[in-house]
Amino acid sequence: MGKIICPHCNQSEGFYAKERVSGTATVHYTENGDWALDQSDMYASLQHSGGKRAYCNQCHKYIGKTDELKTGNIEQEYPND
């Protein structure tokens, strides 16, 4: 699949979905009471629902069903060309 282009504003800045989230977050602190750098498990126990409609990041208009647009891949950083 190529870039997703918004049919309303012709931008390819990505999209978002509105989800309902519930549960408890676990926040880690250091021995000094500082916020720990590794917070990777903070949201592990949260439940997500909804998120079926995709909206343009630029103009915020509906662009389609999220399941038809998302790849499931994780964004990666690439070296400068």
N, CA, C and O atoms as a printed pandas DataFrame, in Angstrom:
     atom_number atom_name residue_name chain_id  residue_number  x_coord  y_coord  z_coord
0              1         N          MET        A               1    0.845   -1.184    0.000
1              2        CA          MET        A               1    0.000    0.000    0.000
2              3         C          MET        A               1    0.885    1.240    0.000
3              4         O          MET        A               1    1.864    1.299    0.743
4              5         N          GLY        A               2    0.558    2.214   -0.811
5              6        CA          GLY        A               2    1.297    3.469   -0.867
6              7         C          GLY        A               2    0.846    4.415    0.237
7              8         O          GLY        A               2    0.153    4.017    1.173
8              9         N          LYS        A               3    1.249    5.656    0.111
9             10        CA          LYS        A               3    0.857    6.666    1.095
10            11         C          LYS        A               3   -0.652    6.858    1.078
11            12         O          LYS        A               3   -1.298    6.795    0.031
12            13         N          ILE        A               4   -1.187    7.092    2.252
13            14        CA          ILE        A               4   -2.612    7.401    2.381
14            15         C          ILE        A               4   -2.762    8.899    2.216
15            16         O          ILE        A               4   -2.185    9.671    2.981
16            17         N          ILE        A               5   -3.532    9.315    1.223
17            18        CA          ILE        A               5   -3.733   10.732    0.936
18            19         C          ILE        A               5   -5.172   11.101    1.264
19            20         O          ILE        A               5   -6.109   10.446    0.807
20            21         N          CYS        A               6   -5.340   12.141    2.047
21            22        CA          CYS        A               6   -6.675   12.599    2.439
22            23         C          CYS        A               6   -7.432   13.101    1.207
23            24         O          CYS        A               6   -6.905   13.929    0.464
24            25         N          PRO        A               7   -8.651   12.619    0.978
25            26        CA          PRO        A               7   -9.423   13.081   -0.171
26            27         C          PRO        A               7   -9.961   14.505   -0.009
27            28         O          PRO        A               7  -10.446   15.097   -0.973
28            29         N          HIS        A               8   -9.877   15.053    1.202
29            30        CA          HIS        A               8  -10.407   16.391    1.469
30            31         C          HIS        A               8   -9.345   17.476    1.312
31            32         O          HIS        A               8   -9.603   18.521    0.714
32            33         N          CYS        A               9   -8.130   17.221    1.859
33            34        CA          CYS        A               9   -7.095   18.268    1.837
34            35         C          CYS        A               9   -5.838   17.836    1.080
35            36         O          CYS        A               9   -4.885   18.609    0.974
36            37         N          ASN        A              10   -5.827   16.623    0.559
37            38        CA          ASN        A              10   -4.712   16.087   -0.238
38            39         C          ASN        A              10   -3.393   15.976    0.521
39            40         O          ASN        A              10   -2.336   15.920   -0.107
40            41         N          GLN        A              11   -3.426   15.944    1.838
41            42        CA          GLN        A              11   -2.221   15.782    2.638
42            43         C          GLN        A              11   -1.976   14.302    2.920
43            44         O          GLN        A              11   -2.907   13.497    2.899
44            45         N          SER        A              12   -0.730   13.950    3.181
45            46        CA          SER        A              12   -0.377   12.573    3.535
46            47         C          SER        A              12    0.349   12.561    4.875
47            48         O          SER        A              12    1.397   11.933    5.024
48            49         N          GLU        A              13   -0.225   13.263    5.843
49            50        CA          GLU        A              13    0.386   13.409    7.168
50            51         C          GLU        A              13   -0.065   12.332    8.142
51            52         O          GLU        A              13    0.198   12.443    9.340
52            53         N          GLY        A              14   -0.738   11.290    7.658
53            54        CA          GLY        A              14   -1.191   10.223    8.541
54            55         C          GLY        A              14   -2.610   10.457    9.016
55            56         O          GLY        A              14   -3.277   11.403    8.597
56            57         N          PHE        A              15   -3.062    9.576    9.901
57            58        CA          PHE        A              15   -4.427    9.668   10.409
58            59         C          PHE        A              15   -4.471    9.243   11.868
59            60         O          PHE        A              15   -3.489    8.727   12.403
60            61         N          TYR        A              16   -5.602    9.459   12.502
61            62        CA          TYR        A              16   -5.793    9.039   13.889
62            63         C          TYR        A              16   -7.163    8.414   14.033
63            64         O          TYR        A              16   -8.033    8.580   13.179
64            65         N          ALA        A              17   -7.341    7.697   15.119
65            66        CA          ALA        A              17   -8.625    7.087   15.458
66            67         C          ALA        A              17   -8.943    7.441   16.905
67            68         O          ALA        A              17   -8.046    7.496   17.747
68            69         N          LYS        A              18  -10.198    7.676   17.188
69            70        CA          LYS        A              18  -10.630    7.984   18.547
70            71         C          LYS        A              18  -10.997    6.668   19.230
71            72         O          LYS        A              18  -11.855    5.927   18.751
72            73         N          GLU        A              19  -10.337    6.386   20.355
73            74        CA          GLU        A              19  -10.584    5.158   21.098
74            75         C          GLU        A              19  -11.010    5.476   22.521
75            76         O          GLU        A              19  -10.654    6.514   23.079
76            77         N          ARG        A              20  -11.777    4.564   23.094
77            78        CA          ARG        A              20  -12.121    4.631   24.513
78            79         C          ARG        A              20  -11.101    3.761   25.239
79            80         O          ARG        A              20  -10.829    2.633   24.827
80            81         N          VAL        A              21  -10.537    4.296   26.325
81            82        CA          VAL        A              21   -9.510    3.587   27.075
82            83         C          VAL        A              21   -9.933    3.523   28.534
83            84         O          VAL        A              21  -10.387    4.518   29.100
84            85         N          SER        A              22   -9.780    2.333   29.150
85            86        CA          SER        A              22  -10.088    2.194   30.568
86            87         C          SER        A              22   -9.079    1.258   31.211
87            88         O          SER        A              22   -8.450    0.450   30.528
88            89         N          GLY        A              23   -8.927    1.365   32.506
89            90        CA          GLY        A              23   -8.003    0.504   33.235
90            91         C          GLY        A              23   -7.125    1.311   34.166
91            92         O          GLY        A              23   -7.435    2.454   34.501
92            93         N          THR        A              24   -6.032    0.708   34.578
93            94        CA          THR        A              24   -5.117    1.323   35.525
94            95         C          THR        A              24   -3.720    1.376   34.933
95            96         O          THR        A              24   -3.225    0.375   34.413
96            97         N          ALA        A              25   -3.086    2.528   35.009
97            98        CA          ALA        A              25   -1.714    2.681   34.529
98            99         C          ALA        A              25   -0.753    2.512   35.692
99           100         O          ALA        A              25   -1.038    2.941   36.810
100          101         N          THR        A              26    0.387    1.885   35.426
101          102        CA          THR        A              26    1.418    1.701   36.444
102          103         C          THR        A              26    2.567    2.651   36.136
103          104         O          THR        A              26    3.212    2.537   35.094
104          105         N          VAL        A              27    2.823    3.592   37.049
105          106        CA          VAL        A              27    3.867    4.595   36.868
106          107         C          VAL        A              27    5.046    4.230   37.769
107          108         O          VAL        A              27    4.861    3.977   38.959
108          109         N          HIS        A              28    6.258    4.201   37.207
109          110        CA          HIS        A              28    7.457    3.819   37.953
110          111         C          HIS        A              28    8.270    5.049   38.337
111          112         O          HIS        A              28    8.370    6.011   37.575
112          113         N          TYR        A              29    8.860    4.996   39.557
113          114        CA          TYR        A              29    9.693    6.077   40.078
114          115         C          TYR        A              29   11.037    5.512   40.518
115          116         O          TYR        A              29   11.153    4.325   40.823
116          117         N          THR        A              30   12.046    6.370   40.548
117          118        CA          THR        A              30   13.376    5.958   40.999
118          119         C          THR        A              30   13.443    5.985   42.515
119          120         O          THR        A              30   12.489    6.374   43.190
120          121         N          GLU        A              31   14.590    5.565   43.038
121          122        CA          GLU        A              31   14.806    5.568   44.490
122          123         C          GLU        A              31   14.785    6.979   45.074
123          124         O          GLU        A              31   14.637    7.144   46.285
124          125         N          ASN        A              32   14.934    8.010   44.216
125          126        CA          ASN        A              32   14.887    9.406   44.660
126          127         C          ASN        A              32   13.503   10.019   44.502
127          128         O          ASN        A              32   13.296   11.181   44.850
128          129         N          GLY        A              33   12.565    9.253   43.983
129          130        CA          GLY        A              33   11.225    9.777   43.765
130          131         C          GLY        A              33   11.045   10.444   42.419
131          132         O          GLY        A              33    9.985   11.005   42.142
132          133         N          ASP        A              34   12.084   10.390   41.565
133          134        CA          ASP        A              34   11.988   10.946   40.217
134          135         C          ASP        A              34   11.195    9.992   39.330
135          136         O          ASP        A              34   11.117    8.794   39.599
136          137         N          TRP        A              35   10.614   10.535   38.280
137          138        CA          TRP        A              35    9.903    9.723   37.303
138          139         C          TRP        A              35   10.937    8.856   36.592
139          140         O          TRP        A              35   11.891    9.392   36.027
140          141         N          ALA        A              36   10.780    7.541   36.602
141          142        CA          ALA        A              36   11.740    6.634   35.965
142          143         C          ALA        A              36   11.723    6.811   34.450
143          144         O          ALA        A              36   10.674    7.085   33.867
144          145         N          LEU        A              37   12.871    6.657   33.816
145          146        CA          LEU        A              37   12.964    6.811   32.368
146          147         C          LEU        A              37   12.206    5.704   31.637
147          148         O          LEU        A              37   11.575    5.959   30.611
148          149         N          ASP        A              38   12.264    4.476   32.158
149          150        CA          ASP        A              38   11.577    3.353   31.499
150          151         C          ASP        A              38   10.141    3.268   31.988
151          152         O          ASP        A              38    9.873    2.785   33.088
152          153         N          GLN        A              39    9.234    3.738   31.167
153          154        CA          GLN        A              39    7.803    3.668   31.472
154          155         C          GLN        A              39    7.095    2.770   30.451
155          156         O          GLN        A              39    5.905    2.945   30.192
156          157         N          SER        A              40    7.819    1.819   29.878
157          158        CA          SER        A              40    7.291    1.003   28.786
158          159         C          SER        A              40    6.075    0.161   29.188
159          160         O          SER        A              40    5.264   -0.188   28.330
160          161         N          ASP        A              41    5.938   -0.168   30.463
161          162        CA          ASP        A              41    4.796   -0.973   30.908
162          163         C          ASP        A              41    3.637   -0.129   31.434
163          164         O          ASP        A              41    2.634   -0.675   31.892
164          165         N          MET        A              42    3.766    1.185   31.372
165          166        CA          MET        A              42    2.771    2.064   31.981
166          167         C          MET        A              42    1.348    1.747   31.534
167          168         O          MET        A              42    0.438    1.715   32.362
168          169         N          TYR        A              43    1.145    1.518   30.268
169          170        CA          TYR        A              43   -0.200    1.355   29.741
170          171         C          TYR        A              43   -0.536   -0.090   29.380
171          172         O          TYR        A              43   -1.541   -0.339   28.715
172          173         N          ALA        A              44    0.293   -1.049   29.810
173          174        CA          ALA        A              44    0.133   -2.451   29.407
174          175         C          ALA        A              44   -1.217   -3.042   29.823
175          176         O          ALA        A              44   -1.733   -3.923   29.135
176          177         N          SER        A              45   -1.796   -2.580   30.924
177          178        CA          SER        A              45   -3.038   -3.192   31.400
178          179         C          SER        A              45   -4.296   -2.430   30.962
179          180         O          SER        A              45   -5.395   -2.768   31.402
180          181         N          LEU        A              46   -4.158   -1.422   30.116
181          182        CA          LEU        A              46   -5.323   -0.661   29.672
182          183         C          LEU        A              46   -6.079   -1.404   28.576
183          184         O          LEU        A              46   -5.479   -2.101   27.759
184          185         N          GLN        A              47   -7.388   -1.248   28.567
185          186        CA          GLN        A              47   -8.220   -1.842   27.529
186          187         C          GLN        A              47   -8.659   -0.749   26.561
187          188         O          GLN        A              47   -9.053    0.340   26.977
188          189         N          HIS        A              48   -8.586   -1.050   25.270
189          190        CA          HIS        A              48   -8.960   -0.114   24.221
190          191         C          HIS        A              48  -10.197   -0.635   23.506
191          192         O          HIS        A              48  -10.340   -1.839   23.298
192          193         N          SER        A              49  -11.095    0.279   23.129
193          194        CA          SER        A              49  -12.243   -0.108   22.309
194          195         C          SER        A              49  -12.582    1.045   21.374
195          196         O          SER        A              49  -12.181    2.186   21.606
196          197         N          GLY        A              50  -13.307    0.743   20.340
197          198        CA          GLY        A              50  -13.643    1.761   19.352
198          199         C          GLY        A              50  -12.532    1.883   18.346
199          200         O          GLY        A              50  -11.902    0.885   17.995
200          201         N          GLY        A              51  -12.280    3.079   17.877
201          202        CA          GLY        A              51  -11.200    3.320   16.933
202          203         C          GLY        A              51  -11.464    2.780   15.547
203          204         O          GLY        A              51  -10.522    2.441   14.831
204          205         N          LYS        A              52  -12.713    2.690   15.151
205          206        CA          LYS        A              52  -13.061    2.120   13.853
206          207         C          LYS        A              52  -13.060    3.141   12.729
207          208         O          LYS        A              52  -13.041    2.769   11.555
208          209         N          ARG        A              53  -13.080    4.426   13.073
209          210        CA          ARG        A              53  -13.134    5.482   12.055
210          211         C          ARG        A              53  -11.815    6.242   12.048
211          212         O          ARG        A              53  -11.312    6.630   13.102
212          213         N          ALA        A              54  -11.255    6.457   10.858
213          214        CA          ALA        A              54   -9.983    7.161   10.702
214          215         C          ALA        A              54  -10.235    8.606   10.284
215          216         O          ALA        A              54  -11.098    8.888    9.452
216          217         N          TYR        A              55   -9.461    9.516   10.882
217          218        CA          TYR        A              55   -9.573   10.947   10.598
218          219         C          TYR        A              55   -8.206   11.482   10.193
219          220         O          TYR        A              55   -7.187   11.056   10.737
220          221         N          CYS        A              56   -8.178   12.400    9.256
221          222        CA          CYS        A              56   -6.949   13.019    8.756
222          223         C          CYS        A              56   -6.252   13.804    9.868
223          224         O          CYS        A              56   -6.895   14.571   10.585
224          225         N          ASN        A              57   -4.935   13.615   10.012
225          226        CA          ASN        A              57   -4.163   14.381   10.994
226          227         C          ASN        A              57   -4.137   15.876   10.687
227          228         O          ASN        A              57   -3.953   16.690   11.591
228          229         N          GLN        A              58   -4.318   16.240    9.422
229          230        CA          GLN        A              58   -4.216   17.632    9.002
230          231         C          GLN        A              58   -5.560   18.376    9.119
231          232         O          GLN        A              58   -5.646   19.395    9.804
232          233         N          CYS        A              59   -6.605   17.864    8.450
233          234        CA          CYS        A              59   -7.886   18.587    8.414
234          235         C          CYS        A              59   -8.945   17.980    9.339
235          236         O          CYS        A              59  -10.018   18.559    9.512
236          237         N          HIS        A              60   -8.656   16.825    9.931
237          238        CA          HIS        A              60   -9.512   16.161   10.922
238          239         C          HIS        A              60  -10.836   15.653   10.361
239          240         O          HIS        A              60  -11.774   15.411   11.121
240          241         N          LYS        A              61  -10.923   15.489    9.056
241          242        CA          LYS        A              61  -12.140   14.956    8.443
242          243         C          LYS        A              61  -12.033   13.440    8.322
243          244         O          LYS        A              61  -10.934   12.892    8.243
244          245         N          TYR        A              62  -13.168   12.773    8.307
245          246        CA          TYR        A              62  -13.246   11.325    8.173
246          247         C          TYR        A              62  -12.676   10.887    6.825
247          248         O          TYR        A              62  -13.042   11.433    5.784
248          249         N          ILE        A              63  -11.772    9.891    6.850
249          250        CA          ILE        A              63  -11.168    9.431    5.596
250          251         C          ILE        A              63  -11.407    7.946    5.314
251          252         O          ILE        A              63  -11.041    7.464    4.242
252          253         N          GLY        A              64  -12.007    7.217    6.243
253          254        CA          GLY        A              64  -12.288    5.808    5.978
254          255         C          GLY        A              64  -12.263    4.962    7.235
255          256         O          GLY        A              64  -12.102    5.469    8.346
256          257         N          LYS        A              65  -12.426    3.656    7.038
257          258        CA          LYS        A              65  -12.399    2.708    8.148
258          259         C          LYS        A              65  -10.955    2.413    8.530
259          260         O          LYS        A              65  -10.122    2.126    7.670
260          261         N          THR        A              66  -10.668    2.485    9.816
261          262        CA          THR        A              66   -9.309    2.276   10.315
262          263         C          THR        A              66   -8.761    0.923    9.890
263          264         O          THR        A              66   -7.605    0.830    9.477
264          265         N          ASP        A              67   -9.576   -0.134    9.984
265          266        CA          ASP        A              67   -9.106   -1.476    9.621
266          267         C          ASP        A              67   -8.669   -1.580    8.169
267          268         O          ASP        A              67   -7.828   -2.416    7.837
268          269         N          GLU        A              68   -9.214   -0.760    7.313
269          270        CA          GLU        A              68   -8.839   -0.782    5.897
270          271         C          GLU        A              68   -7.592    0.059    5.610
271          272         O          GLU        A              68   -6.994   -0.072    4.542
272          273         N          LEU        A              69   -7.196    0.920    6.549
273          274        CA          LEU        A              69   -6.061    1.822    6.331
274          275         C          LEU        A              69   -4.803    1.427    7.097
275          276         O          LEU        A              69   -3.695    1.646    6.607
276          277         N          LYS        A              70   -4.949    0.854    8.285
277          278        CA          LYS        A              70   -3.768    0.554    9.095
278          279         C          LYS        A              70   -3.074   -0.708    8.604
279          280         O          LYS        A              70   -3.718   -1.634    8.110
280          281         N          THR        A              71   -1.752   -0.733    8.747
281          282        CA          THR        A              71   -0.955   -1.870    8.291
282          283         C          THR        A              71   -0.624   -2.826    9.425
283          284         O          THR        A              71   -0.408   -4.015    9.189
284          285         N          GLY        A              72   -0.582   -2.322   10.654
285          286        CA          GLY        A              72   -0.145   -3.152   11.773
286          287         C          GLY        A              72    1.355   -3.081   11.991
287          288         O          GLY        A              72    1.869   -3.604   12.980
288          289         N          ASN        A              73    2.064   -2.431   11.064
289          290        CA          ASN        A              73    3.514   -2.271   11.205
290          291         C          ASN        A              73    3.820   -1.155   12.186
291          292         O          ASN        A              73    3.001   -0.262   12.401
292          293         N          ILE        A              74    4.989   -1.208   12.773
293          294        CA          ILE        A              74    5.450   -0.164   13.689
294          295         C          ILE        A              74    6.349    0.780   12.910
295          296         O          ILE        A              74    7.193    0.337   12.132
296          297         N          GLU        A              75    6.170    2.095   13.118
297          298        CA          GLU        A              75    6.981    3.092   12.410
298          299         C          GLU        A              75    8.452    2.880   12.741
299          300         O          GLU        A              75    8.808    2.638   13.894
300          301         N          GLN        A              76    9.291    2.969   11.736
301          302        CA          GLN        A              76   10.727    2.796   11.921
302          303         C          GLN        A              76   11.461    4.048   11.491
303          304         O          GLN        A              76   10.996    4.801   10.635
304          305         N          GLU        A              77   12.623    4.258   12.106
305          306        CA          GLU        A              77   13.468    5.377   11.695
306          307         C          GLU        A              77   14.437    4.866   10.649
307          308         O          GLU        A              77   15.014    3.790   10.804
308          309         N          TYR        A              78   14.617    5.627    9.591
309          310        CA          TYR        A              78   15.535    5.259    8.532
310          311         C          TYR        A              78   16.676    6.256    8.487
311          312         O          TYR        A              78   16.473    7.442    8.749
312          313         N          PRO        A              79   17.875    5.793    8.158
313          314        CA          PRO        A              79   19.009    6.732    8.053
314          315         C          PRO        A              79   18.736    7.779    6.977
315          316         O          PRO        A              79   17.976    7.536    6.040
316          317         N          ASN        A              80   19.356    8.929    7.120
317          318        CA          ASN        A              80   19.197    9.992    6.116
318          319         C          ASN        A              80   19.689    9.508    4.775
319          320         O          ASN        A              80   20.721    8.845    4.681
320          321         N          ASP        A              81   18.937    9.847    3.722
321          322        CA          ASP        A              81   19.318    9.420    2.359
322          323         C          ASP        A              81   20.470   10.221    1.839
323          324         O          ASP        A              81   20.920    9.999    0.715
